[in-house]
Amino acid sequence: MDIRGLLERVRRSPYAAETRGQRSILRFADPDDHRQFLLALRTALPGTTKRTDIRNLGLIHAVSVSVPPEGIPPPWMEFACEEDPVIRVEAFTPGKNVSGIGIPWGVQHIRAPEAWSRTTGYRVNVGVIDTGVDFSHPDLKHSVEQGINVLHRTYLPQDDNGHGTHIAGTIAAANSLRGMIGVAPRARIHPVKAFDYDGTAYVSDIILGIDWCVRNRMDVVNMSFGMKQRSRSLLQAVDNAYHAGVLIIASSGNDGLRDDIDYPARYGQTIAVGATNREGKVASFTNRSEHIDIYAPGDKIVSAWLRGRHREMSGTSMATSHVSGAVALLLALKPGLSPHLIKSILKESAVPLKKGKALRTAGELDVMRMLKAAEKMGGR
């Protein structure tokens, strides 16, 4: 294998990882080929593992390099090669700061407080692949556990954007005195910072985040982001997590599209989430299709924000965090449920949507109905 030839292309590439330039993912069908490649790479260029222009994606037996697909030398095209595209995490609206919160309307709407006498999500591990978390936020200081910063491994996954903190707050905030209470206030949030300060990440960053979640035995993974193009590499990572028993919950997107939703929510191995408003109707901004598994509150959601503040935001990202919290409540009561069974329970227990604006295959999240359906299905 002409590894030096590939390295030379990387060196001469005008695209730098730090500026979000173009990248490619090379996947190996045979794990042994992947291992031999990494060994040869370390021999050809000592210290490669510390470089940002070459990333080892062990979960899917692949590498990501800072060269666009058309720049890959011909000898390498015998391997599966595709673009490593950029994903953006964003809400439908930029939001506004608020004060005086308590239990947000969305948490009340899905009837989470009614379940707290039975389950609070105790010790359920939730990986939040996002922009990180504000570790100093008073609403999250009892909820945040060890995570990882896949962009800078020696740094904490500290949030410098705000989106990840908002998601974490809805899932597991626990400050009843002056702050807010999330859906599962005793769940454990493990922040996985894959998105930078302006909310962008490569697919390879997401794959590294999923890899960490699988290796560290997360029970559920919240992925409040999406993209339009299909990625075989991301699908493989999601599929590996699914078969490892790690459930991924993903947002459908905020384009108001009918018969179309974003990836990775479109993959059948995830739980795809759309957004509703206070009236229990489908929010105008949410993407919807037969691929949606469940709807949840996503319009004008108040949650934690940077520097101890709170912010009102709208989007399917916000809806997804409600579902992740609800699944944490379920798993604390019935640990060991498979991703397939959890999806069945959510769909079976959903409340029919008002005025039939969405396909009948999906309804709105209701925690008490969910727990009752789990009891009916029985078993672990």
N, C-alpha and C positions, 0 to 999 in steps of 0.2 A: 504494500500500500504506500502510495506516494504522500506520506504525511507531511514531509517538508514542503511539498508543493502546495498543499492546502494551507499550511501555516503561513507561507509566503503570501498567499492570497489574502489571508486575514490581516497580515501586517500592512499590506498595501491598500487595503480597503478604505475608502473615504468615510465609511460608516463607523461611528464609535458608539459603543453601548450607552455611554453616558448621555449622548444626545438623541437617544431613541432612533438610531439609524436602522437600516434594514438588516435582518438576520435570517438565517435558514436553520432548519432542523433536519439532521441526518439520522434516520432510524435504521437499526440493524435487525434483520429478521432473526438472526441467530445470536443469542446472548454471548456466546463464545467470541464471535466476531467483535462485539462491542468491547468485551474485556481485552482482547488482543489490541484493539485500536487504542484504548486508554493506556495500555502498557507501552505501546510503541510511541504514543504521544508524549508520555513522561520521559521516555528515553531521548526522543528527538528534541524536546524542549523542557528541561527541568523547571519546576515551579509552575507548570501549566495549570495546576489545580487552583492557583491563586489568581488566575487571569479572569477578567470579565468578558473577554472576547471569545472564550471557549468555555462552555458550560456542560457539565456532565449531567444528563437527565436519566439517572439510573433506573427510575421507576418504569420507563418505557424503552430502556436500552437504546439511548439516543444521545446525541450531542447537539448543542446549539452553537453556531458560529456567526460572527459579525460580518457575514457576506450574504448578499441577496442570492436567491436561487440561481439566477442567470449567471452569477459569478463563480459558481462551484465548478472546479475543473472536471472535464469529461470522465476521467477514471472513477470519480465519486458518484456519478449519476446512476451507477448500478444499485446503489442503496436508495431507500425511500427518502426523497428529498422534498421538502415543502417550505413555504414561507413561515417564519416565526413572527406572526403579526402583532401589532400593538393593540391592546384592549384599553378602553377607558371606563373608569367607574364614575358615575354621575347620577344625580337625582334629576327628576323632571323639572323641578324648580330649585333655584339656588338657596331658598329658605331665608328665614329671619329669626333673630334671637328672641327668646321669650323668657318669662319668669313665672314662678308659681305653678308647679306642675303636678306633683302627686302621682296618681295612677293615670297614665295617658288613656285617651278614649279608645284607642285600638286595643290595648290590653284588656280594658273593660268589655269591649265589644265581642271579643272572642271568648269571653267568660273565663279567663285565666284565674282571676281572684277566687272564683267559686271552687277551684281545684286545689288551692293552696293548703287546705286542711288535710289533703291527701298526698300531695306532691308539690315540691318547689324546685324540682330539677336537681336535687342534691347529688353532688359529685359526678354529674354527667359532664363530659368533656366536649366542648364545642369549639372547633377550629373556625376562626373567622379570617378568611383570606381576603384582605382588603388593604387599607392604607395604614394599618396599625391601630393602636389604642392609646388614648391619653391616660397614662398610668397614674397621673396625679388627680384625676377627676374623682371627687368625693363619692359620686354615685357608683363608681366602679372599683373602688379600692378593695372591696371584699370579694369581687368577682373575677378579677384578672389574675391569671396564672402565667406560668412560663410560656413563651411563644418563640418566634424566630423572625429575624429580619433577613429575608432571602436576598435582598439587594446589597446589604452590608452585614455580613455574618457576625462581626464583632460588636455591632450596635444593638441596642434594644429595639423592638418593633414599635417605637414611639410614633404616634400619629402626628403628621405635619400637614394634614389635609382636612380632617374632620369627619369624613364619610365613615371610616371604620369605627370611630367612637360612637357615632349615631347608631350604627348597626348594633354594636355591643350593648348599648344602653337599652334598646328595645328587647334584646334577648335576655339580659341578666342583671340590669341595674338593681341596686339594693340599698336605697337610702330613703327610708320612710319619713325621716324627720324634716329635711329641707330640700330633698331632691326628688327622685322618681323611683318607681318600682317597675322592673321589666317583667316579661312573661314568666321567666323561670329564675327568680332572684337568687337561688342557691346553686345554679349551674356554674361551671367553670369555663371562663372565656380564655382561650389560648390564641392571642393575636398572631397572625401570620402576615407580616408586612411584605406584600408583593408589588404594591403600587406606590409610586413616588409622590412627592408633594403636590403635583398637578394631576394626580389620579390616573396615571398611565402605567401600563405594565406590558411586558411581552408575554406571549403564551407560555414560553419557557419558564418565566417567573411563576406563573400559575401552576405549571407542572411540578416545579420544585416545591411549591407550597402544598400541593396535594400529596406529594411524596412524603413530606415531613408529617402531615396529618396521619397518613397510613402507618408510618414507622412509629409514631408516638401514640397510636391507638386512640385517635379521636373517635367519639361516638357519632358525631354529626359534624358536617362542614357547611358553613354558610358562604355562598358565593354570590354576592349582590352586584353582579356585573354581567355584561354580555357582549357579543360581537355578531356581525352578520355572516361572516364566512365560516364555513365548516373546516375544522382542523382535525385531521386523523390522529395527530399526536395527542391533542387534548382529549379526544374521544378515548384513546387507549388508556390515558391516565385515569379518566373518570371510570372506565370499565374495570381497571385494576382495583380502584378503591371500592367499587360496588361489590366485587367478588371477595374483597377482604373484609366485607361487612361494615364499611364506612359509608354512611349515607350522605350524599351531596344534595343540598337544597339550593336552587338557582333561580334568578329573576328572569322574567320573560322579556323585559325591555319596555321602553317608554315612548314608542313611536306611534301609538294609537293604531297599529296595524291589525287587520283582520286576516285570519288564516295564515299567520306567520309569527314566530317568536324567535328570540335570539338564541344563539349557542352560548354556553353549554346546556341551557334549560331545555333545548329541543332534543337532547339525547335522552333516550328512554331510561337510562340508568340513573337519572336525576329526578328530583321532585321539582316540577316547573311551577312557578308561582306568578299569578297575576294579582292586580291590585283592585280593591274596592274602596268606596267612600263611606261616610257616616251612615248613609241610608241603606247600606248593604248592596248598592248597585256597582256594576263594573265601572271603574274610573275611566274617564275619557282617554287618558294618556296611555293606558296599558295595552300592550300587545296581547292578542288572544288567538287561540286556535284549538284544534282538537288535542294538541300536545300539552295544554295546560292541565295540571293535576289538581290544583287547589287555588282558591283566591283568598286573600287576607287584606286587612286594612293597610292602605298605602297612601292615602290622601291626607295631607296636613297632619303629619305624624310628628309629635314633639318627642325629642330624645336628647341624650347627652351630646355635648359639643366641646370643643377645645377650651382649655383654661377654665374648667369648672362651669362652663355655661350650658345652656340648653337652646336647641334650635328646632323650628318647625320646618319639615321638609316633606316633599311628596315624591313618590316613585315606586316602581316595583321592587327596588332595593329595600325599601321600608317594609313592604309586604312580606318579603322573603325572611326578614329577621323575626317577624311574628311567628312564622311557621317553624323556624329553627328553635325558637323558645318553646313552642308547643310540643315539638318532638322531644326536647329535653325533659319536659314534664312527663311525657309518656315513658321515656326510657328509664327515668328514675323509679317509676312504678313497676315497669316491666322490662328490666334490662335484658339485653341479648336478642331483641327482636331484629329480624333481618331487614335490610332496606326494602326488599320486595313486600314484606308483610306490613311495614310501616306505611308504604305508599297505598296499599290496599285499605288499611285502616283509615287513613286520611280521606280517601275518595269515598269510602263507604259511609263515613260519618258527616260529610259535608252538608251544609244547609243549602237548599236550592236557591239560586240567585233570583232576585226580584226582576220581574218584567221580562225574563228570558233573554237578556241581552248577550249572554254568553252561551256557548254550546252546552247541552245538557250533560255532557261527560264530566263537568267540573262544577263544584259548588264552593261555598264559603266556609272557612275554617271555624269550627266550634269546639273548644277544648273539652267541654263536658260530654258532648256527643262522641268525640274522639276516644275518650277514656272508656265510655260505655261500650263502644264498638270493639275496643281492645279486649274488654272483659268477655264479650260474646265470642270473639274469635279464639280466646284462650291460648294458653301455652306461652312459651318463651321463644 
